[in-house]
Amino acid sequence: MKALSALDKHLCKKPSKNRLHDKIEAILSLIPGATELANGAKYTLSSSYLNTEKNGIATARRPYFFHTDDQAYPSITIDLGGHMRLDYLLIKNRTDVCRERASSLLWQVHSDHAYQKNGVFYNVCIPSNFNDDNESVSVSPLFSAHGRYITVIAPTFTMLHLSEIRVISLQKQNFNCKELKPRALEWSKLETLRCRKLANCEITEIGLIEADDPTATEFPLDASSQIFRETLMNGEDASDDAFKPTYNIGDLLMMPRLYLENFASGHTSGEFAHACSAFFPDTIADIYYRSFSVEELKELLPPQPDRLRDATDKFYERHYSSLESIVERVSTHDSIVIHIRSGDVGIVDSRFVDSIEKIVDAHQIKHIYVLMGVHNCWSYVSTIRKIDLNEARTWVFENCLHSIHKLITRLPDPRFIMTGADYSLCIARKSKNLLIHLGGFSSTCSFLCEGNVFVTGFYENIKDDSQWRRAIAQYNAKAQIIDYFNSSN
């Protein structure tokens, strides 16, 4: 049976002649803080047809509410009234004739009134019945792009005319930025941190590396430094490009569906997630989604561990020379790989570190390798914490350093492996012992690991009746799940 998203279920319960209005109502009711911005906003056309206006107010009107002249790249630009995060674009085609003119559309979010002709444009998701069904609605994710204006353009010589355009923001329009209070920290050991590049500079190892090691350099405690952004922030994820989605692979693979009943990121279907992953060609997410058929991608897919392992193995084979040395180190019986999510979720809890110490002692672990996971979408952190983007970057940076400090003062010579998400997944897959922390990335690692998988009470899926428990038993029979319930001790 075809899986239904929360929006689809809502629409099934409330049938209506106007599906676009139903979808807007569903989004606004199901997602707290969601706001519709385009209705009643001013628009400007690239040209106007006969006696129609070139400037007007966006509204719902049959058969169309605007009409450009016949020209190359006709467009409509809507002024949303302020710079903000944008999440969904909903479009309804002209309702009488010539609907095929909207068979291909692009969108761009921008800060200045004029769109960037040499800037990045993204495809509007056109449903198969868009030209045939008067009530068909196009719903496109805007990847949390930030801007004041949105332009919809036809990339050919034609006329552009639509009956309705709506833009949804999941960010409240007004919020107060809170000042971050400086936190005291004993920096002594952090100041001795050194880093060295591994695997043709694709991986950075950070730790208490000997000062006389010619391959190592000091690790700067500066959030603005280039080396910090390249290592701790995993350059492929930490994009300041508002038009480009972030490579948060746990969400792309929809792992939170294993423990969040109402999980709804921008990826409400396999098609949307595939569209996002396509921005990162030849990555694990891209390889994973290319393994599905078009029909399969139309469904709200739960994570598919078998295909995920296949995608990871293909990526590993292609990058074997870069990963060989670190994989050799993490695949021994006396080593453990620990994934820790920090940054957006704060500083690693001391009780979780207690669990690490117990595992290290009980299993005679001599080598500790930490994959420091960071949610690098600044707009996400800014919205959740209600702080501006610069404060969000500083807050994430401080939390990561505090977590590193806590680990190096409690554990015997841990080494922090800073690299991209895909390399981290390959390391987790090949590790002999793996301890997961929390979040979608830890869930992903748990399905990939070929060795022992350790979990603690901090992991959301620890309950015996959880979907993760059932899935891990089915798809990773090799994994030895060892429970350390220390979250309440």
N, C-alpha and C positions, 0 to 999 in steps of 0.2 A: 504493500500500500504506500502511495506517495506520502512522504513526510510533509507536514504542514507547519509553517512558521506561526509565531504568535499572531502576526498580522493576518495571515490567511484564516486562522481559526476565528479571529474576531470578525472577519468579513463573512464567514460562513454563518455566523450567528445573526448577523445584521445585514441581510441582503438589501440592496438599494439599486435604483437605476443609475445613480451617479457613483461609480466605483472610485473615482479620484477623491471625492469628498469622504467616502468611507475610509480610504487608506489614510487620509490626513487625520480623520477623527481617531482612527486606531492608533496611529503614532503618538498623537497628542495625549491620548488617554492611557496608553500603555507605558510611555516613557516619561517619567517626571522631569519637568524642566524643558520639555520640547516646545518649540515656538515656531509658528508659521510666519514667514517674513515677507513674501512676495505680494500677497493679496493687498491691493491698495497702494503698492509702491509705484514710483515713477519709472517709466521706461523710455528708452530712446532706440529708434530703428536706424539701420544703415541707409534705408531709403523708404519711401512710402508709395503705395499704389493708388493712382488716380486721386480721388478726393479724401483718402484716409489720412489720418494724422501721423506725423513722424514721431511725435512725443505724446505720451498719454499716461494713463493709470492702468496698471495690470489688474485685470478682473476676469471673471468667468463669463464668456459670451459665445453664443452660437451664431453662425458657424465658426467664427473666429473673432478674437479681440484685437488683432493687429494684422497687417498685410503689407509686406515689403514689395518693392518693384522687382521686375525680373533683372537679376544682376549676378555677378560673381560673388560668392560668399555672403549672402544676405544674413543679417544678424539682428538680434534684439538684446539690449543691455538693460538690466534692471538694477536700479539703485535701492539697496536694502536698508539704507538710512544710517548705517554705521558699520564699523569694522568688527566682525565677529566670526565665530566658528560656524561652518556650514556643513551639514551632514547628508541631506537627501535632496534630490531634484526630482520633482514629479511633473510630468508633462502629459497633456491630453491633446490629441491631434485635432485638426480641423474636422468638423462633423458632417460636411456635405460632400464635396468633390475634391479632386486633386490631392488626395491624402498621401499619394506616393511621393510627393515632394519632400516629405519629412522622413523618408526611409533611412537617411543617414544624417545624424546631427552630432555636433560636438559641443562641449562646454568648457568654459574657463572662468575661474574666480580671480579677481584682481582688485587692487587697492585704488588705482586711479580710474577716472571715468572711462578712458579709452582702453580697450583690451590690448594685450601685447601681441602684435602680429607675429612676432618671432618667438613668442612664449609657448608654453606647453598646453596643448588641448587634449581633452579626454573624451572618449566615446560616450554618448548617451546610450543607455541600454534600451534598445528598441525591441519590444515584444513582437512575436511572429504575427499577431493579429492587429498590429497598430494601424495598418492601412485599411483594414476591413471592418473593424468593430468600432462603432462610434464611442463606446464607453471604455475602450482599451486605454490603460494607463501605463506610461513609461516611468519606472522608478530607478533612479541611478544613485549610487553612493558617491558622495563628494569627498570622502576620505578626510573629513574634519578639516578641510581647507579653510584658511582665514582670509577674509577680504570684505569689502563693502559692496562690490558689484559682481554680478554674474552675467556672463554673455552666453547665449545659445546661438550657434551658427551652423548653417548648412554648407558643407565643404565642396560646393559645386556651383554651377551657373543655374540658378532657379529662383523661385519665389518662396518666401517663408511665411507661413500663416498657421497659427495654433489657436486652440480655443481656451487653453488654460495653462498656466505655469505656476507652480508652487515650490517654495524652498523651505526646508525644515532645518532648524538649528536645535541641537540637543544641549546647548549651553544657555543658561539664563542670561538675559541681556545685561543685567546690572548686578555686579557683586563688588564687595569691598575687598581690596587687597590688604592682607594682613602683614605686618612687619615680622620678619624672622628675627628671633632673639638669638644672639650668638651663644653657642654652647661651649663650655669649657672642655678641653681635651688634653690629655697628656700625650704630647707629640713625639716623645723621645724615640720610640721604636719606628714610628712612621717616617721620621727624618732619616733613618738609616735604610729605608726601602730603596732597592735598586731594581732595575728592569733590564731585560735583554730580549732581543728579537730571536725568534725561532722560525724554522720552516720558511725560509725566504721572506722573512718579515711579516708573514701572515698571522703569526701567533706571538704574543708578548707574555713573558713570564715575569711576575713581580714577586719579590720576597726579600728575605734577609740574605741576599747574595753577597758573597765575599767581595770586599772592596778591591782586591787585587785581580778580580776577574776582568780581563781586557774586553770581554764582550758585553759587559754590563755598564749601564749609566745610571745616574741618580734619577729617581722618579719624582718629578716636581709636584708639590702640593698646591697646585694652582688650577682652578677649574677652567681657566681660559687657555691653558697651554695646549698646543697642538698635540703633544704626545698623550695628554690626558684624553682628549677627544678621540684619538686614534685607538686607545687601548681600553680604558674603563668604559667609554661610551660606545664601543663597537661601531666604528665609522659607518658601516652599512645601515645601521638603524637610526643613528642620531642625525637625521636630516633636518636642516632648517628650511627646506623647500616646502612651502605650504601646499604645493600641488601634488606632492609625491607621498603615497601612503608609507607608513613605517613598516619595517619588516619584523613585526611582532609575530613570530611563527606560531606560538601557542594559540593566539587568537585566530590566525589565518587557518589553522587546522581545526579550529572550533573545539579545542580541548576543554574549555570551561563548560561545555555541554555535559561533561561527566559529573559536574558537581553544582552547577548553577541552573536551576530549572528554567529560569527566564532569561538565559544568556542572549543578549542582542547587541552585538557590536555592529560595525558597518557590514559585517559579512552575514547577511540573512539567508544566503543560499550558497550552494557550491559554485554557482555562476559568478556571484559577487566576489567570493574568496579567490576564485580562479583569476578574475580580472585584476584583483589586487596583487596576487603573486606574480602575475605576468610582468609587473613592473620590475621584477628581479629575475631575469632570465637565467636558466640553468641552476637555480638554487634548489634546495630540497623541496620547498613548497611548490615551486614551478614544476619540477619533475613529478611530484605527487599528484597535482591536479591534472597534469597532462595525461595521466594514466586512466582518467575517467572518460566515459562517453558523454556526448552532449546531453543525452537524456538523464544520465546519472547526475550531472551537474545542476540540473534544474531542481533537485531535491535539496532539502536542508540536511546535509550529510552529517552523520555522526563521525567521529574520527575512525579511520580505517587502518589499524595497526599494521596489517600485513603489507599494504601498499606503502605505508610510511617507512617500514624497514627496507623495502625494495628501493624506494627513492633515496634513502640515506646510504644504502650500499652502493648505488650507482654514483652518488656524489663522492663517496669515499674513494671509490676506484679511480675517479678522475683526478682526485687531489691526494693520491696516496703518497707521493713524494714529500708533500708538505706536512702530512700528518704522521708519517712513519715513526719519527723519533719520539713524539709525545705519546703515541699509542703504545709504543714499546714500554714506556715508563708506567702507564696507568693500567696495563694488563697483567701486572704481577700480583701474586697473592697478598703481598704485604703493602699494597697501595690502595688508596680509596679516592674516588672522585666525589666531591660534594658540590651539588648545585645550590647556590644561595641566591634568593631574590632579595635585592635591597633597593635603595633609591626611592621608588615611589611608595613602598610599603614601610618605610622607616628603617631603623637600625635592627640588625639581627638580634633576636631575643636571646638573653643569657641562658635561658633554659634549653634552647636549641643547642647552644654550645655545650651545655652539660651532656646532652645526648651524644654529641660528637666525641667527647672525651670518653664516655663509656664504651662506645663502639670501637674506638681506637685501642683502648685497653683490652677489651674482651677478644678482639680478633687480631691482636699483635700487629697492628698497622704501623708501618715505619715511614711511609711517604704519603703526604696529604696534598691533594691538588683540588683547588677550589675554583669552580666556574661561577664567577660573580655575575648574576643576571640583573639587568637594569632595564626598567621600562623607560624607553628613550623618547616617547612621544611627549614633548614638552606641553603641548596643548592639553593632553590628558591630565598630566600632573597639575597644570595650572588650574584646570576646571575643578578637579577633585579637591585640591587644597585651597582653592579660592585665592590664589596669588598670581602675580603677573609672570610672564615667561622667563624673565631673567632671574626672578626669585625662585622659580621652579627649578631652573638649571642648578642654582646654588644649593638648593635644598637637597636635590638628588645627589649632588657631588658630596655634600657633607655627610649624608647618610651612608654613602658607600665608604668613605674614609673612616667613619666611626666603626662600621662593620669590620673593615680590614683590621683596624687597630684592636678591636675586641678579639678577633681570631688569632692574631699573631702574639697577643699577650697571654692567651690561654692554651694554644696548641703548639706542639713541637714542630717548628720550622715549616709552616704551611706555605705552599707556593700557589699564587693566584694566576690562573691561566686566563688571559684576556684575549678574546678573539671573537670573530663573528658567530652568529647563532648557528650556522650550519656546521662550522668546525666544532663548535661545542657539542652539538648533537652527535657528531661522529666520535668524539672523545667519550661521551657518555655511553655510546653503543659498544665501544670496545673495552670499556673499563671492567676490571675484575670485580670491584666492589663499588657500588654507587649509593650515595645517600641523597634522597630528594628532600626538598624543603617545602615549598608551596607554589601554587599558581599553575598556569597552563604549560609553561616550559618544563617544570618538574614532571608533570603528567606525561609529556612527550618523551622525556628521558626514560621514564619508568617502562614504557613499552619497547624502547629500543635496546636497553641494556642486555647484554648477553651473559652477564654474571649475576652476582647477588645484588638485590635491590633492598635497601634499608629505608624504612619510613618511620616517622615519629608522629606524635599526637598533633603536631602543627599542620600536618598535611590534611587538606579538606576531605579527602576521600577515604580516610582510614576506617570508616564505619563498615561493618561486615556486609551490610546490605547496599553499599554504594555501587553505582554503575562501574566505577573504576575497579572495585574489587572483582566484580563479575568479568569485566573485560580483561583484566590482567591475568586472571585464571585461565581464560580462553586463549589469549594471544601471546602470553609470555610464560609458558609453563616452566621454562628454564629458571626463571627468577625465583630466588628464595626470599620471600617477604618476611622480614624480621621486624617486629613491632617494638618500638621504644616509646611508651606513653609517658612523656615527661612534661607535658604542657601544663599540668596542674600541680607539679611537685616543686 
